[in-house]
């Protein structure tokens, strides 16, 4: 298998976020279009069909996302500060994944029983969407604030360094490239659980 550094989790997670967001948006569009009568009913039906397929596909992909995430949780080198955020991220991710799977099962049951969209289903979608966005934000914090999964950081020193002029606002609060977190400088944290 092709090796993805640090692992496959960042690949899967983008599909999870995009597909679930599309599923949520399409279901909302179908629900409100039915009541506002802004498009023909056959188009409303297409919105719901597309949303249903996105939801079912994301449920399958989310299984891979969670498995790759658990692998990353146990293998990516990190310090104690990152470990705290990783644990919170993992807990949100597991809750979010359970919500996605439950909504997909509920959607399948609704389809089998030929039930229409309900406000409870829409509320469930919005709750899981909020959980998903929170989980994604925590994942971004791990990469961009704690440097997880980053092999090396760019260096601005030397002849080949990147040179350009900053405007006045940027110079008042310059970035300290030498202070960027490097995984080599942190005490390594290993999992024993």
Order of alpha helices (4+ residues) and beta strands (2+ residues): alpha-alpha-alpha-alpha-alpha
